Amino acid sequence: MTHFKLLFSLLVSMILFSCGTEKPQDIKKIDETPVVEAPETPIISYSVVNSYPHNINSFTEGFLFHEGKLYESTGAPENLPQTKSLFGMVDLETGDIQTKVEIDKSIYFGEGISILNDKIYQLTYKNQTAFVYDAKTYKPIAKYSYQNKEGWGLTHDGKHLIMSDGSNYLTFFDEHFNVTKTLDVSENGYAVDFLNELEYIKGFIYANIYTTSTIVKIDPESGQVVGKIDISNLFQACKSKNMYSLETNGIAYDSISDNIFVTGKMWPTIYKLKMLP
């Protein structure tokens, strides 16, 4: 028994010694590195300055101001036989489009438009084709192909045409549709997909995000989203007037009044907005 007690005492001493001699640096410390949250993208406020009628059969794909006139381009889904693929000037009294060009909707689905250096450029959805017209006579003067699988929105920065294709990339072209660069658009490190109708405003690219009521403000150098506009209340107002109103799609900047005009596919209303600082 005495031997047992002695062995037991020695064992306990060894355990206590081994526990007591653990070096401080051997003890694992809890990682105390602070978690840094990504900054929230600023929300751009606005006020509604005015509203105008919009033809509820206009499946809006492009929207822009040129020489004091509002232009709109439309597409024609097969399940909406009342729609057409065309573009022209919008009569703000009626909301109707004074058609200047209409393309065969059995072949082409009209998409975004832009006016640069007295030429009107019109995209098509899946034909990988851009049509070019004289901005005064509306006569066709050229036709170009592009590699993007689809054509969505179109704008320009005064020198380059800028096109969206439904992805998180914007493609910059020269006047002959030669690619000059592509821009990867992201927000806090995450790709921003479904870029749709575009407008270039005061050095930034504004884009509708397809299926949402959000317009994002994009830095054309970095591709970073630096601001957001939420027009979901305008979408709901249109939906209450016309239950067939679809996605928000249409941004046109009037540099004279410094206002933007927004609408959507088959909306009954065009809104004139003043962005607030």
Backbone as CSV, one residue per row, in Angstrom:
resi,resn,N_x,N_y,N_z,CA_x,CA_y,CA_z,C_x,C_y,C_z
1,MET,0.828,-1.200,0.000,0.000,0.000,0.000,0.861,1.248,0.000
2,THR,1.946,1.167,0.802,2.839,2.324,0.908,3.455,2.636,-0.453
3,HIS,3.854,1.552,-1.170,4.415,1.753,-2.505,3.393,2.364,-3.448
4,PHE,2.169,1.944,-3.315,1.106,2.481,-4.180,0.927,3.975,-3.941
5,LYS,0.889,4.357,-2.650,0.725,5.776,-2.314,1.879,6.593,-2.868
6,LEU,3.083,6.047,-2.779,4.260,6.760,-3.261,4.187,6.969,-4.775
7,LEU,3.830,5.900,-5.476,3.697,6.008,-6.931,2.615,7.004,-7.332
8,PHE,1.523,6.957,-6.587,0.410,7.886,-6.865,0.848,9.335,-6.667
9,SER,1.598,9.581,-5.591,2.070,10.934,-5.294,3.015,11.423,-6.378
10,LEU,3.905,10.523,-6.839,4.839,10.901,-7.893,4.103,11.236,-9.199
11,LEU,3.074,10.444,-9.494,2.288,10.684,-10.718,1.590,12.025,-10.677
12,VAL,0.979,12.333,-9.520,0.284,13.618,-9.369,1.268,14.761,-9.507
13,SER,2.456,14.614,-8.935,3.466,15.673,-8.991,3.907,15.929,-10.429
14,MET,4.064,14.843,-11.190,4.484,14.994,-12.581,3.435,15.720,-13.411
15,ILE,2.173,15.385,-13.132,1.072,16.048,-13.871,1.038,17.521,-13.550
16,LEU,1.153,17.848,-12.231,1.116,19.245,-11.817,2.298,20.011,-12.376
17,PHE,3.473,19.370,-12.441,4.673,20.025,-12.938,4.534,20.332,-14.429
18,SER,4.013,19.345,-15.164,3.875,19.532,-16.611,2.863,20.614,-16.929
19,CYS,1.811,20.726,-16.144,0.798,21.764,-16.373,1.337,23.120,-15.977
20,GLY,2.094,23.148,-14.905,2.559,24.420,-14.387,3.701,25.017,-15.161
21,THR,4.376,24.241,-15.995,5.532,24.756,-16.723,5.215,25.123,-18.171
22,GLU,3.932,25.145,-18.552,3.583,25.521,-19.923,3.945,26.976,-20.142
23,LYS,4.683,27.249,-21.177,5.115,28.602,-21.457,3.954,29.445,-21.967
24,PRO,3.932,30.723,-21.592,2.841,31.600,-22.044,2.689,31.626,-23.558
25,GLN,3.841,31.556,-24.286,3.739,31.634,-25.736,3.140,30.387,-26.367
26,ASP,3.057,29.279,-25.577,2.467,28.052,-26.096,0.945,28.062,-26.014
27,ILE,0.388,29.000,-25.272,-1.070,29.081,-25.114,-1.655,29.784,-26.332
28,LYS,-2.597,29.129,-26.971,-3.208,29.706,-28.163,-4.083,30.894,-27.788
29,LYS,-3.877,31.993,-28.485,-4.641,33.200,-28.209,-5.809,33.317,-29.189
30,ILE,-6.885,33.915,-28.731,-8.047,34.168,-29.583,-7.707,35.314,-30.526
31,ASP,-8.023,35.127,-31.810,-7.757,36.171,-32.804,-8.605,37.394,-32.490
32,GLU,-7.919,38.479,-32.159,-8.626,39.703,-31.783,-8.635,40.727,-32.916
33,THR,-8.337,40.274,-34.158,-8.350,41.190,-35.298,-9.766,41.700,-35.537
34,PRO,-9.960,43.017,-35.533,-11.318,43.547,-35.708,-11.870,43.250,-37.094
35,VAL,-13.160,42.948,-37.158,-13.836,42.693,-38.430,-14.209,44.028,-39.057
36,VAL,-13.711,44.272,-40.265,-13.995,45.526,-40.957,-15.140,45.302,-41.940
37,GLU,-16.245,45.957,-41.715,-17.398,45.816,-42.597,-17.235,46.717,-43.819
38,ALA,-17.686,46.223,-44.967,-17.612,47.009,-46.195,-18.508,48.241,-46.058
39,PRO,-18.048,49.386,-46.512,-18.852,50.606,-46.406,-20.116,50.508,-47.248
40,GLU,-21.197,51.048,-46.756,-22.444,51.028,-47.503,-22.374,52.019,-48.658
41,THR,-22.909,51.610,-49.804,-22.937,52.498,-50.960,-23.929,53.629,-50.703
42,PRO,-23.508,54.883,-50.911,-24.413,56.015,-50.650,-25.693,55.951,-51.478
43,ILE,-26.794,56.286,-50.848,-28.080,56.362,-51.532,-28.260,57.794,-52.036
44,ILE,-28.553,57.935,-53.317,-28.760,59.249,-53.920,-30.240,59.610,-53.815
45,SER,-30.513,60.699,-53.145,-31.900,61.150,-52.989,-32.338,61.937,-54.225
46,TYR,-33.627,62.055,-54.390,-34.161,62.803,-55.521,-35.546,63.335,-55.169
47,SER,-35.998,64.292,-55.950,-37.372,64.770,-55.841,-38.019,64.654,-57.216
48,VAL,-39.304,64.397,-57.230,-40.048,64.307,-58.494,-40.456,65.719,-58.901
49,VAL,-39.920,66.170,-60.028,-40.195,67.522,-60.508,-41.490,67.572,-61.303
50,ASN,-41.716,66.530,-62.106,-42.907,66.500,-62.961,-43.134,65.067,-63.420
51,SER,-44.274,64.821,-64.022,-44.567,63.516,-64.605,-45.323,63.712,-65.911
52,TYR,-45.171,62.752,-66.811,-45.748,62.830,-68.142,-46.318,61.465,-68.518
53,PRO,-47.241,61.420,-69.442,-47.777,60.118,-69.862,-46.751,59.329,-70.666
54,HIS,-46.881,58.023,-70.620,-46.013,57.109,-71.374,-46.893,56.023,-71.967
55,ASN,-46.675,55.717,-73.219,-47.490,54.715,-73.896,-47.267,53.348,-73.262
56,ILE,-48.331,52.723,-72.804,-48.196,51.443,-72.101,-47.876,50.278,-73.037
57,ASN,-47.818,50.554,-74.330,-47.378,49.518,-75.266,-45.901,49.669,-75.620
58,SER,-45.243,50.656,-75.021,-43.825,50.885,-75.290,-42.980,50.016,-74.364
59,PHE,-42.337,49.015,-74.950,-41.475,48.098,-74.206,-40.073,48.713,-74.211
60,THR,-39.852,49.633,-73.294,-38.695,50.528,-73.305,-37.362,49.793,-73.213
61,GLU,-36.465,50.119,-74.149,-35.111,49.558,-74.152,-34.034,50.637,-74.179
62,GLY,-34.367,51.812,-74.668,-33.416,52.920,-74.707,-34.121,54.236,-74.440
63,PHE,-33.386,55.185,-73.819,-33.985,56.452,-73.407,-32.867,57.485,-73.408
64,LEU,-33.059,58.625,-74.092,-32.017,59.656,-74.083,-32.578,61.008,-74.497
65,PHE,-31.834,62.073,-74.132,-32.145,63.425,-74.569,-31.128,63.849,-75.609
66,HIS,-31.603,64.497,-76.656,-30.707,65.009,-77.689,-31.312,66.279,-78.265
67,GLU,-30.556,67.356,-78.165,-30.996,68.661,-78.677,-32.389,69.021,-78.168
68,GLY,-32.593,68.797,-76.899,-33.838,69.191,-76.250,-35.011,68.275,-76.493
69,LYS,-34.783,67.153,-77.159,-35.863,66.208,-77.442,-35.582,64.868,-76.769
70,LEU,-36.652,64.239,-76.296,-36.554,62.938,-75.646,-36.761,61.834,-76.683
71,TYR,-35.786,60.919,-76.759,-35.866,59.784,-77.676,-36.077,58.496,-76.878
72,GLU,-36.787,57.569,-77.510,-37.019,56.267,-76.887,-36.917,55.175,-77.944
73,SER,-36.305,54.056,-77.559,-36.296,52.872,-78.424,-37.017,51.751,-77.697
74,THR,-37.629,50.875,-78.458,-38.436,49.802,-77.871,-38.125,48.450,-78.519
75,GLY,-38.447,47.395,-77.780,-38.342,46.040,-78.287,-39.718,45.423,-78.431
76,ALA,-39.752,44.199,-78.942,-41.042,43.559,-79.225,-41.001,42.077,-78.871
77,PRO,-41.310,41.733,-77.618,-41.371,40.314,-77.234,-42.470,39.587,-78.009
78,GLU,-42.228,38.330,-78.324,-43.194,37.559,-79.106,-44.529,37.414,-78.396
79,ASN,-44.510,37.369,-77.053,-45.760,37.186,-76.319,-46.533,38.487,-76.133
80,LEU,-46.014,39.578,-76.689,-46.707,40.873,-76.613,-46.860,41.409,-78.040
81,PRO,-47.839,40.928,-78.775,-47.981,41.277,-80.192,-48.218,42.760,-80.454
82,GLN,-48.640,43.503,-79.436,-48.896,44.930,-79.622,-47.624,45.771,-79.612
83,THR,-46.496,45.169,-79.262,-45.236,45.904,-79.176,-44.504,45.911,-80.516
84,LYS,-43.579,46.889,-80.660,-42.806,47.033,-81.893,-41.349,47.334,-81.559
85,SER,-40.478,47.027,-82.512,-39.065,47.377,-82.385,-38.822,48.638,-83.209
86,LEU,-38.717,49.763,-82.520,-38.602,51.050,-83.209,-37.922,52.065,-82.310
87,PHE,-37.651,53.237,-82.866,-37.225,54.371,-82.044,-37.712,55.656,-82.679
88,GLY,-37.788,56.673,-81.861,-38.234,57.983,-82.321,-38.320,58.933,-81.151
89,MET,-38.916,60.100,-81.389,-39.041,61.127,-80.356,-40.344,60.957,-79.593
90,VAL,-40.286,61.181,-78.292,-41.458,61.017,-77.434,-42.222,62.329,-77.351
91,ASP,-43.505,62.267,-77.595,-44.393,63.409,-77.399,-44.781,63.437,-75.923
92,LEU,-44.284,64.406,-75.174,-44.540,64.448,-73.739,-45.981,64.816,-73.393
93,GLU,-46.750,65.220,-74.378,-48.169,65.492,-74.137,-48.980,64.197,-74.131
94,THR,-48.562,63.249,-74.974,-49.331,62.005,-75.116,-48.571,60.766,-74.641
95,GLY,-47.236,60.843,-74.643,-46.427,59.679,-74.301,-46.134,58.774,-75.492
96,ASP,-46.700,59.117,-76.650,-46.482,58.304,-77.844,-45.133,58.620,-78.487
97,ILE,-44.600,57.639,-79.208,-43.333,57.822,-79.905,-43.606,58.213,-81.353
98,GLN,-43.001,59.319,-81.783,-43.086,59.730,-83.180,-42.022,58.927,-83.936
99,THR,-42.448,57.807,-84.482,-41.522,56.824,-85.034,-40.664,57.384,-86.160
100,LYS,-39.355,57.152,-86.028,-38.408,57.531,-87.086,-37.859,56.300,-87.802
101,VAL,-37.649,55.223,-87.059,-37.165,53.981,-87.664,-37.856,52.802,-86.996
102,GLU,-38.336,51.866,-87.795,-38.881,50.619,-87.267,-38.202,49.463,-87.996
103,ILE,-37.711,48.481,-87.212,-37.052,47.320,-87.812,-37.976,46.111,-87.730
104,ASP,-37.720,45.149,-88.568,-38.562,43.958,-88.679,-38.465,43.148,-87.381
105,LYS,-39.543,43.139,-86.599,-39.498,42.465,-85.306,-39.499,40.949,-85.421
106,SER,-39.772,40.428,-86.610,-39.681,38.980,-86.798,-38.224,38.533,-86.916
107,ILE,-37.341,39.503,-87.135,-35.911,39.205,-87.263,-35.105,39.824,-86.117
108,TYR,-35.406,41.084,-85.833,-34.627,41.837,-84.854,-35.471,42.284,-83.667
109,PHE,-34.829,42.283,-82.500,-35.446,42.816,-81.286,-34.683,44.095,-80.947
110,GLY,-35.361,45.233,-81.057,-34.703,46.510,-80.812,-34.267,46.668,-79.365
111,GLU,-33.065,47.234,-79.181,-32.540,47.472,-77.827,-32.112,48.931,-77.677
112,GLY,-31.035,49.173,-76.941,-30.631,50.533,-76.617,-30.201,51.350,-77.824
113,ILE,-30.281,52.681,-77.667,-29.822,53.603,-78.708,-28.933,54.672,-78.078
114,SER,-28.119,55.294,-78.929,-27.299,56.428,-78.511,-27.034,57.293,-79.732
115,ILE,-26.847,58.589,-79.497,-26.566,59.525,-80.591,-25.189,60.131,-80.355
116,LEU,-24.264,59.902,-81.297,-22.899,60.382,-81.190,-22.433,60.875,-82.543
117,ASN,-21.942,62.120,-82.559,-21.401,62.720,-83.784,-22.370,62.615,-84.957
118,ASP,-23.608,63.027,-84.699,-24.655,63.080,-85.731,-25.038,61.719,-86.296
119,LYS,-24.804,60.680,-85.518,-25.222,59.336,-85.909,-26.030,58.708,-84.779
120,ILE,-27.057,57.975,-85.156,-27.853,57.236,-84.175,-27.454,55.768,-84.263
121,TYR,-27.066,55.216,-83.124,-26.682,53.805,-83.046,-27.795,53.031,-82.350
122,GLN,-28.198,51.924,-82.936,-29.267,51.092,-82.386,-28.772,49.652,-82.230
123,LEU,-28.880,49.134,-81.017,-28.485,47.748,-80.760,-29.641,46.794,-81.041
124,THR,-29.292,45.532,-81.247,-30.297,44.465,-81.306,-29.973,43.444,-80.225
125,TYR,-30.978,42.735,-79.789,-30.873,41.860,-78.623,-29.934,40.671,-78.837
126,LYS,-30.238,39.814,-79.789,-29.459,38.581,-79.964,-28.834,38.425,-81.341
127,ASN,-28.951,39.440,-82.182,-28.410,39.336,-83.543,-26.956,39.785,-83.636
128,GLN,-26.406,40.295,-82.524,-25.020,40.799,-82.502,-24.799,41.824,-83.607
129,THR,-25.817,42.658,-83.783,-25.801,43.658,-84.859,-26.186,45.024,-84.322
130,ALA,-25.440,46.037,-84.771,-25.779,47.429,-84.467,-26.067,48.155,-85.773
131,PHE,-27.185,48.856,-85.822,-27.531,49.671,-86.982,-27.141,51.117,-86.711
132,VAL,-26.729,51.799,-87.777,-26.332,53.206,-87.658,-27.132,54.026,-88.665
133,TYR,-27.651,55.176,-88.190,-28.481,56.043,-89.024,-27.972,57.482,-88.948
134,ASP,-28.268,58.226,-89.988,-27.993,59.654,-89.968,-28.962,60.311,-88.980
135,ALA,-28.445,61.116,-88.064,-29.275,61.691,-87.007,-30.221,62.779,-87.507
136,LYS,-30.009,63.255,-88.727,-30.892,64.286,-89.282,-31.971,63.685,-90.182
137,THR,-31.567,62.732,-90.995,-32.507,62.161,-91.973,-33.055,60.805,-91.541
138,TYR,-32.381,60.155,-90.584,-32.745,58.818,-90.090,-32.553,57.725,-91.138
139,LYS,-31.807,58.039,-92.174,-31.508,57.038,-93.197,-30.372,56.131,-92.715
140,PRO,-30.466,54.821,-92.987,-29.396,53.905,-92.569,-28.101,54.202,-93.317
141,ILE,-26.983,54.193,-92.576,-25.700,54.489,-93.216,-24.648,53.412,-92.939
142,ALA,-24.891,52.536,-91.963,-23.905,51.490,-91.667,-24.548,50.401,-90.823
143,LYS,-23.852,49.276,-90.759,-24.264,48.164,-89.907,-23.006,47.474,-89.410
144,TYR,-22.924,47.249,-88.090,-21.729,46.652,-87.500,-22.096,45.406,-86.693
145,SER,-21.119,44.524,-86.570,-21.279,43.333,-85.736,-20.440,43.483,-84.477
146,TYR,-20.874,42.858,-83.407,-20.097,42.845,-82.161,-20.098,41.433,-81.606
147,GLN,-19.092,41.142,-80.769,-18.897,39.794,-80.249,-19.759,39.480,-79.038
148,ASN,-20.204,40.505,-78.314,-21.061,40.257,-77.153,-22.271,39.429,-77.590
149,LYS,-22.622,38.431,-76.783,-23.735,37.552,-77.157,-25.049,38.310,-77.274
150,GLU,-25.198,39.345,-76.463,-26.442,40.121,-76.480,-26.135,41.614,-76.397
151,GLY,-27.058,42.403,-76.928,-26.977,43.852,-76.799,-28.113,44.329,-75.906
152,TRP,-27.791,45.173,-74.916,-28.820,45.675,-73.991,-28.882,47.199,-74.045
153,GLY,-28.121,47.856,-73.173,-28.166,49.312,-73.121,-27.017,49.958,-73.875
154,LEU,-27.181,51.247,-74.226,-26.149,51.954,-74.972,-26.140,53.427,-74.567
155,THR,-24.930,53.965,-74.381,-24.748,55.394,-74.149,-23.378,55.766,-74.692
156,HIS,-22.908,56.985,-74.425,-21.557,57.373,-74.852,-21.013,58.421,-73.891
157,ASP,-19.678,58.562,-73.895,-19.018,59.534,-73.032,-18.492,60.729,-73.812
158,GLY,-18.983,60.896,-75.032,-18.521,61.965,-75.889,-17.476,61.502,-76.882
159,LYS,-16.874,60.360,-76.603,-15.846,59.811,-77.480,-16.102,58.341,-77.803
160,HIS,-16.495,57.576,-76.798,-16.718,56.141,-76.967,-18.181,55.787,-76.755
161,LEU,-18.652,54.820,-77.515,-19.945,54.195,-77.230,-19.733,53.219,-76.080
162,ILE,-20.710,53.118,-75.189,-20.611,52.225,-74.029,-21.833,51.323,-74.038
163,MET,-21.605,50.007,-74.040,-22.699,49.052,-74.175,-22.757,48.081,-73.005
164,SER,-23.968,47.754,-72.579,-24.181,46.685,-71.603,-24.713,45.465,-72.347
165,ASP,-24.490,44.288,-71.754,-24.965,43.065,-72.410,-25.647,42.117,-71.422
166,GLY,-26.063,42.642,-70.274,-26.741,41.820,-69.275,-25.811,41.215,-68.252
167,SER,-24.515,41.391,-68.442,-23.535,40.859,-67.492,-23.084,41.969,-66.549
168,ASN,-21.947,41.770,-65.886,-21.376,42.817,-65.031,-20.284,43.591,-65.782
169,TYR,-20.214,43.400,-67.099,-19.212,44.101,-67.905,-19.861,45.152,-68.801
170,LEU,-19.154,46.256,-68.959,-19.513,47.263,-69.945,-18.419,47.255,-71.009
171,THR,-18.822,47.349,-72.277,-17.867,47.340,-73.384,-17.837,48.721,-74.030
172,PHE,-16.623,49.240,-74.213,-16.423,50.539,-74.856,-16.007,50.307,-76.308
173,PHE,-16.654,51.037,-77.226,-16.371,50.910,-78.655,-16.019,52.277,-79.240
174,ASP,-15.296,52.256,-80.348,-15.171,53.480,-81.129,-16.390,53.566,-82.050
175,GLU,-16.413,54.565,-82.906,-17.587,54.793,-83.755,-17.837,53.678,-84.765
176,HIS,-16.828,52.850,-85.002,-16.975,51.755,-85.958,-17.124,50.408,-85.250
177,PHE,-17.448,50.473,-83.979,-17.691,49.289,-83.144,-16.465,48.389,-83.011
178,ASN,-15.311,49.031,-82.941,-14.098,48.334,-82.531,-13.961,48.482,-81.025
179,VAL,-13.729,47.392,-80.325,-13.633,47.433,-78.867,-12.384,48.196,-78.440
180,THR,-12.562,49.143,-77.528,-11.427,49.901,-76.993,-11.090,49.477,-75.564
181,LYS,-12.096,49.032,-74.809,-11.834,48.483,-73.474,-13.107,47.857,-72.917
182,THR,-12.936,47.045,-71.890,-14.075,46.517,-71.143,-13.913,46.931,-69.694
183,LEU,-15.035,47.102,-69.020,-15.041,47.567,-67.636,-15.814,46.584,-66.774
184,ASP,-15.154,46.073,-65.752,-15.762,45.133,-64.807,-16.429,45.948,-63.702
185,VAL,-17.746,45.862,-63.591,-18.490,46.663,-62.618,-18.716,45.852,-61.346
186,SER,-18.399,46.462,-60.213,-18.540,45.756,-58.932,-18.941,46.721,-57.829
187,GLU,-19.432,46.145,-56.752,-19.808,46.918,-55.563,-19.259,46.197,-54.338
188,ASN,-18.353,46.855,-53.648,-17.719,46.275,-52.463,-17.131,44.893,-52.731
189,GLY,-16.526,44.746,-53.897,-15.854,43.501,-54.231,-16.718,42.447,-54.882
190,TYR,-18.002,42.731,-55.063,-18.916,41.762,-55.670,-19.384,42.271,-57.036
191,ALA,-19.421,41.359,-58.005,-19.845,41.722,-59.355,-21.294,42.199,-59.351
192,VAL,-21.562,43.228,-60.142,-22.927,43.741,-60.303,-23.432,43.293,-61.666
193,ASP,-24.258,42.272,-61.673,-24.774,41.698,-62.915,-26.035,42.414,-63.393
194,PHE,-26.480,42.035,-64.577,-27.730,42.513,-65.171,-27.748,44.022,-65.413
195,LEU,-26.587,44.579,-65.773,-26.559,45.997,-66.164,-27.395,46.154,-67.421
196,ASN,-28.280,47.135,-67.414,-29.228,47.259,-68.520,-29.129,48.644,-69.152
197,GLU,-30.207,49.385,-69.224,-30.217,50.678,-69.902,-29.225,51.626,-69.234
198,LEU,-28.501,52.390,-70.063,-27.399,53.218,-69.577,-27.595,54.695,-69.898
199,GLU,-26.936,55.535,-69.088,-26.867,56.969,-69.379,-25.584,57.518,-68.774
200,TYR,-24.899,58.370,-69.519,-23.666,58.996,-69.054,-24.017,60.382,-68.536
201,ILE,-23.755,60.614,-67.251,-24.141,61.873,-66.613,-22.975,62.434,-65.815
202,LYS,-22.468,63.570,-66.235,-21.434,64.302,-65.496,-20.248,63.427,-65.105
203,GLY,-19.759,62.662,-66.052,-18.560,61.876,-65.813,-18.788,60.511,-65.194
204,PHE,-20.045,60.120,-64.989,-20.357,58.812,-64.421,-21.360,58.088,-65.320
205,ILE,-21.334,56.759,-65.243,-22.289,55.940,-65.992,-23.397,55.498,-65.041
206,TYR,-24.621,55.757,-65.405,-25.774,55.307,-64.620,-26.402,54.125,-65.341
207,ALA,-26.794,53.109,-64.585,-27.336,51.892,-65.199,-28.524,51.362,-64.409
208,ASN,-29.581,51.000,-65.136,-30.663,50.235,-64.527,-30.161,48.826,-64.251
209,ILE,-30.561,48.240,-63.147,-30.262,46.847,-62.861,-31.517,46.041,-63.164
210,TYR,-31.423,45.180,-64.155,-32.578,44.416,-64.635,-33.242,43.636,-63.499
211,THR,-34.553,43.663,-63.501,-35.471,43.030,-62.534,-35.548,43.780,-61.217
212,THR,-34.842,44.901,-61.079,-34.917,45.675,-59.845,-35.372,47.095,-60.170
213,SER,-35.586,47.874,-59.117,-35.903,49.290,-59.278,-34.716,50.146,-58.838
214,THR,-33.531,49.600,-58.997,-32.303,50.282,-58.597,-31.543,50.793,-59.820
215,ILE,-31.078,52.030,-59.710,-30.164,52.615,-60.685,-28.837,52.791,-59.979
216,VAL,-27.755,52.301,-60.569,-26.439,52.440,-59.952,-25.615,53.496,-60.687
217,LYS,-24.778,54.183,-59.921,-23.854,55.193,-60.443,-22.462,54.574,-60.457
218,ILE,-21.844,54.505,-61.635,-20.597,53.757,-61.825,-19.441,54.693,-62.177
219,ASP,-18.328,54.525,-61.503,-17.096,55.230,-61.858,-16.532,54.577,-63.119
220,PRO,-16.432,55.310,-64.235,-15.995,54.688,-65.493,-14.526,54.302,-65.527
221,GLU,-13.750,54.734,-64.546,-12.337,54.369,-64.497,-12.128,53.076,-63.699
222,SER,-12.749,53.000,-62.533,-12.543,51.846,-61.650,-13.599,50.768,-61.808
223,GLY,-14.781,51.139,-62.302,-15.889,50.191,-62.390,-16.646,50.045,-61.082
224,GLN,-16.264,50.826,-60.072,-16.905,50.721,-58.771,-18.254,51.448,-58.767
225,VAL,-19.243,50.830,-58.118,-20.525,51.496,-57.899,-20.346,52.477,-56.748
226,VAL,-20.583,53.751,-57.013,-20.332,54.786,-56.006,-21.623,55.437,-55.502
227,GLY,-22.752,54.994,-56.014,-24.026,55.537,-55.563,-25.183,54.723,-56.107
228,LYS,-26.354,54.859,-55.472,-27.548,54.128,-55.887,-28.774,55.036,-55.794
229,ILE,-29.684,54.815,-56.724,-30.981,55.491,-56.681,-32.059,54.416,-56.612
230,ASP,-32.936,54.531,-55.647,-34.029,53.574,-55.489,-35.314,54.216,-55.980
231,ILE,-35.867,53.716,-57.084,-37.126,54.280,-57.606,-38.268,53.271,-57.489
232,SER,-38.187,52.416,-56.475,-39.224,51.401,-56.295,-40.588,52.024,-56.034
233,ASN,-40.625,53.198,-55.412,-41.916,53.856,-55.182,-42.558,54.291,-56.496
234,LEU,-41.741,54.672,-57.469,-42.279,55.054,-58.783,-42.797,53.831,-59.526
235,PHE,-42.064,52.730,-59.410,-42.521,51.480,-60.024,-43.866,51.052,-59.439
236,GLN,-44.001,51.125,-58.129,-45.258,50.736,-57.482,-46.405,51.646,-57.908
237,ALA,-46.110,52.937,-58.073,-47.145,53.873,-58.514,-47.622,53.518,-59.917
238,CYS,-46.682,53.120,-60.790,-47.049,52.735,-62.156,-47.799,51.413,-62.163
239,LYS,-47.367,50.505,-61.321,-48.028,49.192,-61.227,-49.476,49.345,-60.780
240,SER,-49.721,50.322,-59.918,-51.087,50.533,-59.438,-51.990,51.114,-60.536
241,LYS,-51.367,51.795,-61.509,-52.122,52.369,-62.618,-52.278,51.383,-63.776
242,ASN,-51.222,50.609,-63.997,-51.243,49.612,-65.079,-50.599,48.339,-64.553
243,MET,-51.391,47.335,-64.303,-50.896,46.106,-63.688,-49.875,45.377,-64.565
244,TYR,-49.821,45.741,-65.851,-48.883,45.093,-66.765,-47.537,45.813,-66.838
245,SER,-47.363,46.843,-66.037,-46.071,47.533,-65.989,-44.980,46.549,-65.582
246,LEU,-43.866,46.598,-66.308,-42.765,45.666,-66.049,-41.550,46.406,-65.487
247,GLU,-40.348,45.897,-65.771,-39.144,46.396,-65.116,-38.872,47.876,-65.399
248,THR,-38.264,48.523,-64.419,-37.750,49.871,-64.646,-36.661,49.779,-65.708
249,ASN,-36.707,50.662,-66.686,-35.696,50.626,-67.750,-35.819,51.892,-68.574
250,GLY,-34.946,52.825,-68.302,-34.982,54.073,-69.049,-34.437,55.216,-68.209
251,ILE,-33.274,55.746,-68.610,-32.664,56.890,-67.939,-32.240,57.867,-69.019
252,ALA,-32.759,59.079,-68.984,-32.396,60.101,-69.965,-32.013,61.370,-69.219
253,TYR,-30.846,61.929,-69.532,-30.368,63.115,-68.837,-30.557,64.352,-69.704
254,ASP,-31.246,65.351,-69.160,-31.433,66.638,-69.821,-30.416,67.600,-69.225
255,SER,-29.333,67.853,-69.943,-28.261,68.697,-69.419,-28.680,70.160,-69.274
256,ILE,-29.698,70.570,-70.005,-30.155,71.960,-69.927,-30.841,72.224,-68.591
257,SER,-31.755,71.356,-68.196,-32.466,71.528,-66.919,-31.764,70.820,-65.774
258,ASP,-30.747,69.994,-66.082,-30.023,69.188,-65.101,-30.965,68.238,-64.363
259,ASN,-31.892,67.674,-65.114,-32.824,66.691,-64.568,-32.670,65.370,-65.316
260,ILE,-33.129,64.291,-64.687,-33.151,63.014,-65.387,-34.601,62.557,-65.538
261,PHE,-34.854,61.885,-66.652,-36.169,61.324,-66.926,-36.046,59.807,-66.804
262,VAL,-36.985,59.203,-66.102,-36.947,57.749,-65.931,-38.315,57.157,-66.264
263,THR,-38.290,55.919,-66.714,-39.528,55.191,-66.979,-39.218,53.697,-66.947
264,GLY,-40.153,52.907,-67.436,-39.962,51.462,-67.464,-40.763,50.837,-68.574
265,LYS,-40.603,49.553,-68.744,-41.297,48.837,-69.797,-42.802,48.827,-69.531
266,MET,-43.528,49.438,-70.468,-44.990,49.478,-70.413,-45.517,50.258,-69.206
267,TRP,-44.693,51.184,-68.702,-45.170,52.072,-67.636,-46.158,53.082,-68.225
268,PRO,-47.100,53.549,-67.442,-48.001,54.600,-67.920,-47.447,56.003,-67.717
269,THR,-46.272,56.099,-67.077,-45.747,57.401,-66.672,-44.251,57.522,-66.919
270,ILE,-43.843,58.727,-67.325,-42.436,59.125,-67.349,-42.260,60.134,-66.223
271,TYR,-41.212,59.962,-65.430,-40.967,60.874,-64.309,-39.741,61.737,-64.572
272,LYS,-39.872,62.997,-64.227,-38.756,63.933,-64.303,-38.227,64.137,-62.886
273,LEU,-36.955,63.818,-62.672,-36.375,63.841,-61.340,-35.247,64.842,-61.214
274,LYS,-35.108,65.398,-60.028,-33.961,66.228,-59.675,-33.163,65.472,-58.625
275,MET,-31.926,65.146,-58.950,-31.082,64.466,-57.971,-30.620,65.478,-56.931
276,LEU,-30.707,65.072,-55.667,-30.376,65.973,-54.565,-28.966,65.687,-54.069
277,PRO,-28.257,66.738,-53.637,-26.884,66.542,-53.148,-26.856,65.757,-51.836
